[in-house]
């Protein structure tokens, strides 16, 4: 029974670590995409202002 509990605890920790890794990767990807999109929108804004002036 103790082996079962140890295995369960080990798997639970592994799953928690994997979940945290996935969340970190998703957050990093989201930040990169957001940053690129912001830069694109700023560039578009500059082009529009230049056209209007």
N, C-alpha and C positions, 0 to 999 in steps of 0.2 A: 504494500500500500504506500509506503514511503517513497518507493521508486516512482510510482504513478504521480504522486504529489510533486516530486522534484521535476519530473518531466513536464508536468503541466505548468509549473512555475517557469521553467526554462523556455518553453514554447511561448508563454505569455510575454516574457521579457523580449524574446526574439521578435515577436509580432509588434510589440511596442516600439522597438528600435527601428524596424522596417517602416512602420507607419510614420515615425518621426523623419526618417530619411526621405520618404515620398513627399511629405509636407514641405520639407526644406527645399527639395528639388522643384516642386510646383511653385512655391513662393519665389524662388530664384527666377524661374521661367516667366512668371507673371510680371515680376519687376523688370526683367529685360524687355519684354514685349511692351509694357507700359512706357518705359523709357524711350524706346524706338518710336512708338506711336506719338508720344508727346513731341519728340524732335520733328517728326514728319508734320504734325499739325502746326508747330511753330514756323517751320519753313513755308508751309502753305500760307499761313497768315502773313508772313513777310512778302510773299509773292503777290498776294491779293492787295496788300497795302501799296506795294510798288505800282501795281497796275492802276489803282485808283488815284494815285497822285500824279 
